[in-house]
Amino acid sequence: MQEQRRTYIAIDLKSFYASVECVDRGLDPLTTNLVVADVSRTEKTICLAVSPSLKAYSIGGRARLFEVVQKLFF
């Protein structure tokens, strides 16, 4: 009996949206600090996505915008 081989692919969709935004702007998604968020709302708005480089600062994809600013600039 022949053994069946399977391939599984996992995609981090939170980073995906930030990476697409970086590429659309001609930026490197692995080195660019980019947050996808609605700045027309308050600083408490939830970030929809963050680029992979921001994860090195322990910033998750569902951080609030003010938390990102605090971790990067203070």
C-alpha angles and dihedrals in degrees: 000000000000117000114237117229122210132192123207124197124196121195124194097220094188091061090037094068093046091047092052090051090051093050091047088056093045094251130134106252092205095058104026120093103221132162124194106213140130104256092186088076126065125292086259092070115126117248111240093204142351129206119252092253091062091058087070086068090055091254112149127206094256099049121132115251094245089054091056091051091048094051094047103040107028 
